[in-house]
């Protein structure tokens, strides 16, 4: 399952074990808190809750802790962080120990294995190991915490501002989301700094955001894709070079490919809207657009940027651009040099005719 913080009781029927993983670390404590509400009587939390780290405890010690009978709660809740440490060759046998031990946990146990987002280097299609994944999946215990969509980040930010009795300029919201790298973890940190910076003032402006939120690699990547949209090869290569000063590995390249795909999708949608406005049909234009990313859900000034850029792209250009991006993605995933592939792709996209 994908964890959704808006669902009131996502773990109403507790499993005996959960494997919590995914790219958004900020959602993981929320998921654990939801499990805790179902498992614990807080007056007995000192006896029935334990937090361990695989850096200090073995798999068997974690299983033993989870197997203890709860003192006064529905379940004994044991949260074991750093599960990714078990991927090392010295400790891989412990993954098998967990896979064997999890089905033996009683109905009074709730063991939560947590994988850090920064350590999500998977083995093929597995999260930790195929055997362990299957053991947890069999009891419906896989919980994925994925990045929130832009609109969900906007909603979180607006709610946080309301709680802090603040108001945000529309441009401040968009700028803050971009500079936080579009992750909830980073957005929370930037918002805390903004609250301190604007103490005593109810309005948070875009100038406040620019003063407190430094540029992130994600922000440089967005400027890179914006230059691609304008078909400005020189600017795009410059932004790509700046991004690669932060990270030149396959992770950054994968994110660049994802953002390029998003940009091409929004350009395609802008062309559809422009064509529909010139030659209206009975089909509503909104029904022709994908749900995510959806051009008409973007801020008005963002829409205008894509309407301006799409004039430089014909539909056949965008088809060629999609094809080139897919080929680059395949090349990176099969071991080609990510820096060189992205540089060549940048030139190709800006020169498509």
N, C-alpha and C positions, 0 to 999 in steps of 0.2 A: 504494500500500500504506500501511497504518497501521503505524508503527513500534511494535513491542512489545519492551520491554527484556528480557522473560523468554525470548524466543527466542534460542537459543544462537548461531546463525549466520544472521542475517536477510539478510546480503549475501554468501552463499556464492558466488553467481554475480554478480560485479560488472558493473554497467553502466558505460558510458563517461562518463555524466553523471547527476547526481541534482539534483533540486530539492526542498530540505527546507523545509517550511513548516508552519504550524499554530499553535494557541493555546498550546502548552506549550513554552516556550523551554528548560526544563531537560532535556527529552528530546533536544534537537537535538545537544548535545555527545556524548550517549550513542550516538546514531545514527552520528555521524561517527567516534567511537571504534571502533564495530563495522566500519565501512568501512575504517578504518585497519588493523585487524588482518588484513583480507583483502588489502589492497593493498601494504602496506609490509613490507620487511625492516628492522626498527628500526635495525640497524647502518648502514643507508644513508639514514636519515631526513633527515639534514642535506642530502642531495643530492636526494632524491625526494619531499620534502614541502614545500609552500609554502602559507602562509595570506595572503590578500590581502583588501582591503576595497574595495568599489566607490566608496567616498568618495575613494579615492586612485588607483584604477586604472580604465582604460576596459575595455569589453567585449573589444575586440581584444587588449589587453594580457593579460587573464585567459585568453583562448583561446590566446594564444601561450605562456603559461606552462604550460598544461595539455598542449600539444602536444609539449613537449620529451620526448625519450626518457629513460626512467628509467635511473639509473646501475646499480643493483643489485637493485631490487625488482621485484615482478610488475607494478606500475603506478606511474605518477607521480600522486601525489594532490595536487590543488590545491583548497583550500577558499576560496571567495569569499563573504564575508559582506556584509550590507547590500545585497542584491539589490533590495530595495524602492526604493532610491534611483533606480533606472533608470525608475521610473514617471513621473518628472517630465517635463514637456513638452520640456525642453531635452535630455533624454537618452533619450527613448522610442525613438529610432532604434537605440540600442544593443541593445534587446530583439530587434529584427529581426536584428541582426548575430549575436547569440547563437543565435537560432533557425536561422540559416543555417549557422553554424559548428559547432554541436554534432554534427550527423550526420557531419561530416568528421573528428571526433576519432578517433584510432586506438584499437586494442584495448589499447594500453599506457597509455592515459590514464584518469583518473578525476577528473572535475571536479564539485565539489559547490557548488551555488548555495544560499545560505541566506537565507531571508526572516525578519525579526524579527517576533515575535508582536505587539508593540505597533504595528507598521506594516502590519498585515494589512488594508489597505483595498483590497478587490478591485474590479476593473472587471467588472461583471456577474458571469459565472460563472468568470472566469479568475483565476489566481493572480498572474501577472505580466502576461502578454498571451496571447491565445488561440493565436497562432502559436508562441510559445516553449513554452507548456504542451504543445501537441500534439507538438512536436519532442522534448521530454523524455519524454512519455507513450509515444511510439512505441518507446522503448528500455526501458520499464518503470522509469523513473527518478523518478517522483513519490513522495515520502515525506512523509506527513502525521504530525505529532506532535500528538496531541489530548490534552486534559485526561484525567488518570487518574480512574477512578471512585473513590468514597469508600472502598470496600473495598481498592482497590489502593493508595491513599494510606495507609491504615491499615497495610497490609502493609509498605510502604516504611518507615514510621515505626518499626514494631516491629523491622524488620531493622536500621535505623540505631541504635536503642537497644541492641539485642543486641551490635552491633559496638562500641559505646561502653561496654558493660558497665553499662547502665542498665536500670531497670524503670519502666514508665509506668502510672499509675493509669488505668483505663478512661475515666474522665471527663476526664482530662488529654489523652488521645488525641483524643476527640471535640471538645473545646474548642480544641485546637491546630489541628485541621483546619479548623474553622469560622473561626478568627481569621486563619488564613493565606490565607483566600479560596479554599480548596479547589483550590489550584494547587501543583504540585510545586516550582516555582521559589521561591515564597514559603515553603513548608513547609521547604525546605532551609535557608533563611536563619533562620527562627524556631528550627529545631532546633539550629543552630549556637549561637545566643544562649543557648538553654536549657542546652546542654552546658557553656558557660562559667559560667552562673549557678549551676548545680548541681554544680560541680566539687567532688569529694570526697564527694559523696552519691550512693548508688546509685538512690534512688527519686525519680522526678519526679512531683510532685503537680499537681493542678489549680491550686493557689495559685501554684506556680512559673510555670505557663503564663500566668495572669492578670497576673503581675508583669512578664513579659517580652514578651508578644505583645499589641500594641496593637490596638484595634478597627479593622477594615478596612471599606471600603464593602460588601464581601460580607457581613460580619457584620451590618451594619445592614439589608441586604436580607433576610437570614434572619429577623431580628427582625420585619421588615415582613410577611413571609409567615406568620410565626407568629401575628401579630396578625390577619391575614386568616383563618387557621384558626379563631381564637377569635371571628371575626366582630365584632371590636372596631374600628370605623371610626376612632374618635378616635386610638387608639394606632397603627393602621396608617398614618394620614395623618401623624402625628408622625414615625414611623420613615422614611416615604418622604421627608419634608422633610429629615431629617438625612442621608439617603443622597444626595439631590440637592445637598447642600452640597459633597460630594466630586465629583460628576459629574452634570450634568443633561442630558447628550447622549443620542443614540439608542443608543449602546453600553450605557450603564447601563440604559436602558429595555428593551433586548433581553434583558439578563441578568435583569431583574426578571420579564419575561414567562416566561423559561425556568424560574425558580424557582417562579413561581406555578403553572405547569403541573406541576412536580414535586410541589408541595404538594397540588394537587387530585388527582393520581394516588394519592398516599399516603392521602389522606382517602377516596377511592373504595375503595381496598384495605381500609382499616380497616372500612368499612361492609360489605364482602363478608365479612370474617372474622367480624364481629359477627353478621351474618345467618346465616352457616354454623354458628356456635356455638349459635345458637338453634334452627335448623332444619337439622340435619346432612344431607348428601347422600352418595352413594357416591363422588363425585368428591373427591379430596384437595384441600383448600383451597389448598395451595401451587401446584397446577397451574393455578389460576385467576388467579394473579398474574403480572404482567410480570417480566421478568428485571431490568430497571433502570428506575426505582428499585423495589426490592422491599422491601415493608414488613417482612417477616419476616427480612430481612438487616440491618435497622437494630438499633442497641443497644436493649436492653429498655426503658430509660427513654424513648427516643425513640418506641418503639412505643406506650407508655402515653400519651404526649402526643397522638398521633394518634387513639387509641381514645377519649380524652376529647373531643377536638375534633370527631370525626365525629358525636357525638351531636347536634351543632348543624346537621348537614347531612343532608338527605334525598337519595336518589339523584337526584330531579328537580331539586333545588337545584344539585347538582354538574354536571348536564347544562347548566343555564343558565349556570353559572359558566364552564364550558369554552367555551361559545359566546361569552360576553362577552369572555373572554380572547383568543380567536381574532380577534374583531372589532377589539379594541384592537391586537393584533399587526399586523393588516393596515393599520390607520390609521397606526401609527408608521412602517411600512415604506413607506407611500405619501406620507410627508412631513408628517403632522399633528404638532402640537406635542406632544412626548413627555411633558413635565411635566403638561400639562393632561389628556392621554389617561389617564395612570396615576392621576391624582387622581380622575377620573370613574369609572374602572374600580374603584378601591378602594371608593368609596361604593356602586357597584352590587353588587359582590360581597358586601359586608357587609349589604346590605339585601334580597337576593334572598328571595322568599317563594314 
